[in-house]
Amino acid sequence: MGTMGGASSVASEAGPYRVTMALAARQSLYHLPLTLADQLGFFRQAGVAVEWLQHEAGSKVLLSALQGQADVVAGAFEHVFSMHHKGQSYQAFIQMGRTPQLALGVSTRKGASLRSVMGLRGARLGVSSLESGTHWMACQWLLHHGLLPEDVVFVEVGTSQSVIEALRSGAIDALCNPDPVMHWLEQKNEIRILGEARSLAATRKVMAGDVPGACLIARTDYLQRHPAVAQAISDAVIHALKWLQTAGLTDILKMVPAHHWMGDRAIYLGAFEKLRDSYAPDGLVLPTAVLNASQAHARLTNHTPLARPLVERLYNNSFASKSKVRFAA
């Protein structure tokens, strides 16, 4: 676990706060706000030293938090629901994405046989792992088109190079993953996109309203015990979200390490352009979006949708609210 100071000032005399942050697909556009907060020096300015704990999928990220290896988790808001159902009290305290920022595509090797989501019955569908954001979102597309999750065979493929290998080898017929991988595969004519939840409009279509996307999540008692640390993290990430609102494409290229581009900066920028509006403007989690996500998650897991008072315990906007004022344009 990270070692925390109890000082009220952000950077204590003992040096910066040390925070272990677990995440999957670190090089993806899903985590662009964290990449920028790191590369622009905003974490350092806020007095935070982040140790990155990288995993191949969201479910592994969650496990590292439950095992006490990570202080903070970066991932899909849905993890908060699954933690709640396991009797664990976690809260989202910064929203980085206001859409799931995922796409569903079918291998072009399948030819004309798979033209729509309905055609996926019996297909092998690649997701980063079961109980991850890619798995949940793939299930939502299936339900939206009258199929059940059990109508396909889910194959765990992670989120990096192994995804492309699984597709090319024929180990999977279709794939749900974040960008730039999905956009890259589409541009290389290796997949045909059947559904996407990148833009707000596309997300509202499949999810029947707004839902939160990528968030920073921590144990409720961690946030209570280390408010100065949570505030420092919030300041750094929301500073990056504000920077992103006015950043040009050359600014993005300057700040994002070249190995994130998958060897093609034009494709990387094309993927970013599709996602630009999906990044949260101020880090605040919207209550209506959480309620809608709770209903969508309940449809998937056969749980009763959570009542509003319970839903309100799943997020904490107090840190983002202060950061928003601090970085008001």
C-alpha positions in Angstrom: 0.0 0.0 0.0 1.1 3.6 -0.5 2.5 5.4 2.5 0.5 8.5 3.3 1.3 11.5 5.3 -1.4 13.1 7.5 -0.3 16.7 6.7 -2.9 19.2 5.6 -0.6 20.7 3.0 -0.3 18.7 -0.2 3.4 18.0 -0.3 4.5 17.3 3.3 8.1 17.7 4.5 8.6 13.9 4.1 8.3 14.5 0.3 5.4 13.7 -2.0 2.5 11.3 -1.2 3.1 7.9 -2.6 0.1 6.4 -4.3 -0.2 3.0 -6.0 -2.6 3.2 -8.9 -3.8 0.0 -10.6 -5.1 0.1 -14.2 -5.5 -1.9 -17.4 -4.6 -0.8 -20.9 -2.4 2.0 -19.6 -1.4 3.0 -23.1 -5.0 3.3 -24.4 -6.9 6.5 -25.0 -9.2 5.4 -22.1 -6.5 6.6 -19.7 -5.3 9.6 -21.7 -6.1 12.0 -18.7 -3.8 10.0 -16.5 -1.0 9.9 -19.2 -1.3 13.7 -19.5 -1.4 14.4 -15.7 1.8 12.3 -15.6 3.6 13.7 -18.7 2.6 17.4 -18.0 4.0 17.1 -14.4 0.6 17.8 -12.8 0.9 14.8 -10.4 4.4 16.2 -9.3 3.0 19.7 -9.0 0.2 18.4 -6.7 2.7 16.5 -4.6 1.8 13.0 -5.7 4.3 10.3 -6.6 2.3 7.6 -8.5 3.4 4.0 -8.7 1.6 2.4 -11.7 0.4 -1.2 -11.2 -0.4 -2.4 -14.8 -2.7 -5.2 -15.6 -4.2 -6.8 -18.8 -7.8 -6.4 -17.7 -10.1 -4.6 -15.3 -11.0 -7.6 -13.3 -7.3 -8.1 -12.4 -7.1 -4.4 -11.4 -10.0 -4.9 -9.0 -8.3 -8.0 -7.5 -5.2 -5.9 -6.8 -7.4 -3.4 -4.9 -9.1 -6.1 -2.9 -5.8 -7.7 -2.0 -4.5 -4.4 -0.7 -1.9 -3.8 -3.4 -3.4 -0.7 -4.9 -4.7 2.5 -3.2 -6.6 3.7 -6.2 -8.1 1.9 -9.2 -8.6 3.5 -12.7 -11.3 1.8 -14.6 -15.0 1.4 -15.5 -17.5 2.9 -13.1 -19.3 -0.5 -13.1 -16.6 -1.9 -10.8 -18.2 0.1 -8.0 -21.5 -1.8 -8.5 -19.7 -5.2 -8.5 -17.8 -4.2 -5.3 -21.1 -3.1 -3.7 -22.6 -6.5 -4.5 -19.6 -8.2 -2.9 -20.2 -6.2 0.3 -17.2 -3.9 -0.3 -17.5 -0.1 0.1 -15.8 1.7 -2.8 -16.5 5.1 -4.3 -15.7 6.8 -7.6 -14.2 10.1 -6.8 -13.1 11.4 -10.3 -14.8 10.8 -13.6 -12.4 10.9 -16.5 -14.7 9.7 -19.3 -18.4 10.3 -19.8 -18.9 7.4 -22.2 -17.6 3.8 -22.0 -15.1 4.7 -24.8 -15.4 1.2 -26.2 -16.3 -0.3 -29.6 -17.5 -3.7 -30.8 -16.2 -5.1 -34.0 -16.2 -8.3 -36.1 -13.3 -9.8 -37.9 -13.4 -9.0 -41.6 -12.2 -12.6 -42.1 -15.8 -13.6 -41.3 -16.8 -12.0 -44.6 -20.5 -11.2 -45.2 -21.7 -13.7 -42.6 -21.5 -11.2 -39.8 -23.1 -7.9 -40.7 -24.8 -7.1 -37.4 -24.7 -7.7 -33.7 -27.6 -10.2 -34.2 -25.2 -12.3 -36.4 -22.9 -12.8 -33.4 -24.9 -15.8 -32.0 -22.4 -18.6 -31.4 -19.4 -16.3 -32.1 -16.2 -16.2 -30.1 -16.2 -12.7 -28.7 -12.9 -11.3 -27.4 -13.0 -9.1 -24.2 -10.1 -8.1 -22.0 -11.5 -10.4 -19.3 -14.8 -11.5 -17.7 -16.2 -8.9 -15.2 -14.3 -6.1 -17.0 -15.7 -3.0 -18.7 -15.2 -4.6 -22.1 -17.3 -7.7 -21.0 -20.1 -5.6 -19.5 -20.3 -3.3 -22.5 -20.3 -6.3 -25.0 -23.2 -7.8 -23.0 -25.1 -4.5 -23.2 -24.8 -4.5 -27.0 -26.0 -8.1 -27.1 -29.1 -7.3 -24.9 -29.8 -4.2 -27.0 -30.1 -6.4 -30.1 -32.2 -9.1 -28.5 -29.4 -11.6 -27.7 -28.3 -12.9 -24.3 -24.7 -13.0 -23.0 -24.8 -16.8 -23.1 -25.5 -16.6 -26.9 -21.8 -16.0 -27.5 -18.6 -17.5 -26.2 -16.5 -14.9 -24.4 -12.7 -15.3 -24.8 -10.3 -13.3 -22.5 -7.7 -11.6 -24.7 -6.4 -8.7 -22.6 -5.9 -5.2 -24.1 -2.5 -5.1 -25.8 -0.7 -6.9 -28.6 -2.3 -10.2 -27.7 -5.7 -8.8 -28.9 -4.4 -8.4 -32.5 -2.8 -11.8 -32.4 -6.1 -13.4 -31.2 -8.0 -11.7 -34.1 -5.4 -12.6 -36.8 -5.1 -16.2 -35.6 -8.9 -16.7 -35.8 -9.0 -17.4 -32.0 -11.8 -14.8 -31.9 -14.5 -13.8 -34.4 -15.3 -10.4 -32.8 -13.8 -8.0 -30.2 -14.8 -5.4 -27.7 -11.8 -3.2 -26.7 -10.8 0.5 -26.1 -9.0 2.8 -28.6 -6.6 3.2 -30.2 -6.7 -0.6 -30.8 -10.2 -0.7 -32.2 -9.8 2.3 -34.5 -6.4 0.9 -35.6 -7.9 -2.5 -36.5 -10.7 -0.7 -38.4 -8.3 1.5 -40.4 -6.2 -1.6 -41.2 -9.4 -3.3 -42.5 -9.1 -6.1 -39.9 -12.4 -5.4 -38.2 -15.8 -4.0 -39.1 -17.3 -1.9 -36.3 -20.8 -3.1 -35.3 -21.3 -0.8 -32.4 -19.5 1.9 -30.6 -19.9 3.8 -27.3 -17.4 6.5 -28.0 -19.6 9.6 -28.5 -22.4 10.7 -26.2 -25.0 10.2 -28.9 -23.9 6.6 -29.6 -23.7 5.8 -25.9 -27.2 7.1 -25.2 -28.5 5.0 -28.0 -27.3 1.7 -26.6 -27.5 2.6 -22.9 -30.8 4.5 -23.1 -29.2 7.5 -21.5 -25.9 8.8 -20.1 -23.6 6.6 -18.1 -20.2 7.3 -16.4 -17.1 6.0 -18.1 -13.6 5.7 -16.8 -13.3 6.8 -13.2 -10.8 6.8 -10.3 -12.1 4.6 -7.6 -10.9 4.0 -4.0 -12.1 2.4 -0.8 -14.5 4.7 1.0 -12.5 4.5 4.2 -9.3 5.3 2.2 -10.9 8.5 1.0 -12.0 9.3 4.6 -8.6 8.6 6.1 -6.5 10.4 3.4 -8.5 13.4 2.1 -5.4 15.4 1.3 -4.0 12.6 -0.9 -7.4 12.2 -2.7 -7.5 16.0 -3.2 -4.0 16.1 -4.6 -4.8 13.2 -7.1 -8.0 15.1 -8.0 -6.2 18.3 -8.6 -3.7 16.6 -10.9 -6.2 14.7 -13.0 -8.8 17.6 -13.3 -5.9 19.9 -14.3 -5.2 17.5 -17.1 -8.9 17.3 -18.1 -9.0 21.1 -18.3 -5.8 21.1 -20.4 -7.3 18.6 -22.7 -10.3 20.8 -23.5 -8.2 23.3 -25.4 -5.3 21.1 -26.5 -4.5 20.9 -30.2 -3.5 17.7 -32.0 0.2 18.7 -32.0 -0.1 19.3 -28.2 -1.4 15.7 -27.8 1.4 14.3 -29.9 4.0 16.2 -27.9 2.7 14.9 -24.6 1.8 11.3 -25.4 4.7 8.9 -25.5 5.3 7.6 -29.0 4.8 3.9 -28.0 1.2 4.7 -27.4 0.6 5.5 -31.1 0.8 1.8 -32.2 3.3 2.9 -34.9 0.9 5.2 -36.7 0.4 8.7 -35.3 -2.3 9.6 -37.9 -4.4 6.7 -36.8 -3.8 7.5 -33.1 -5.0 11.1 -33.7 -8.0 9.9 -35.7 -8.9 7.7 -32.7 -8.5 10.7 -30.3 -10.7 12.9 -32.5 -13.5 10.3 -32.2 -13.2 10.4 -28.4 -12.4 14.1 -27.8 -16.0 14.9 -26.6 -16.1 11.8 -24.4 -13.6 13.1 -21.8 -15.2 14.5 -18.7 -15.0 18.3 -18.6 -14.6 18.7 -14.8 -14.3 15.3 -13.1 -17.7 15.4 -11.5 -19.8 12.2 -11.5 -23.4 12.9 -12.6 -26.1 11.4 -10.4 -28.5 10.8 -13.3 -25.8 8.9 -15.2 -25.1 6.7 -12.2 -28.8 5.9 -11.8 -29.0 5.0 -15.4 -25.9 2.8 -15.2 -27.3 1.1 -12.1 -30.4 0.1 -14.0 -28.3 -1.1 -17.0 -26.0 -3.1 -14.6 -29.0 -4.6 -12.9 -30.4 -5.8 -16.2 -27.2 -7.6 -16.8 -26.6 -9.2 -13.4 -30.2 -9.9 -12.3 -29.8 -7.7 -9.3 -32.5 -5.2 -8.3 -31.6 -1.7 -9.4 -30.2 0.3 -6.4 -32.4 2.9 -4.7 -31.2 6.5 -5.0 -29.8 6.8 -1.5 -27.6 3.7 -2.1 -26.6 5.0 -5.5 -25.5 8.2 -3.9 -23.0 6.3 -1.7 -21.2 5.0 -4.7 -19.5 8.2 -5.6 -18.0 11.2 -3.9 -17.8 14.6 -5.7 -16.3 16.6 -2.8 -12.7 16.4 -4.2 -13.6 17.1 -7.8 -15.8 20.0 -6.8 -12.8 21.7 -5.1 -10.5 21.0 -8.0 -13.0 22.3 -10.5 -13.0 25.7 -8.6 -9.2 25.6 -8.5 -8.9 25.1 -12.2 -11.9 27.1 -13.5 -11.0 28.5 -16.9 
